[in-house]
């Protein structure tokens, strides 16, 4: 797990889509998807819900979201 993966996860979760996260992080959508997939493999958990390009986390399922939240400089 690395900061890029967590940053991608938080950005997708807050923005609601992979494409918005890619735009905000100045990355491509496939890169964001790869970061999320790598994180899923490392955690052995499914983090994506719903349609392939839509990310809908539920607070009760992701209680650690508040722990990895950060303020961007």
CORNOR-V375665 format. One line per field, one symbol per residue. psi: psi as a letter, one per 40 degrees, with the letter a starting at -180 (. if undefined). burial: 1 if it has 24 or more other ideal C-beta (glycine too) atoms within 12 Angstrom, else 0. A space follows every 50 residues. Layout:
psi->???
burial->???
//
This chain:
psi->hidddddddddddddeidddddddefiiddddddddddddddefihehia idehhgihdddgeedddeiihi.
burial->00001111111111101100110010101011101100100000001100 00001010000100000000000
//
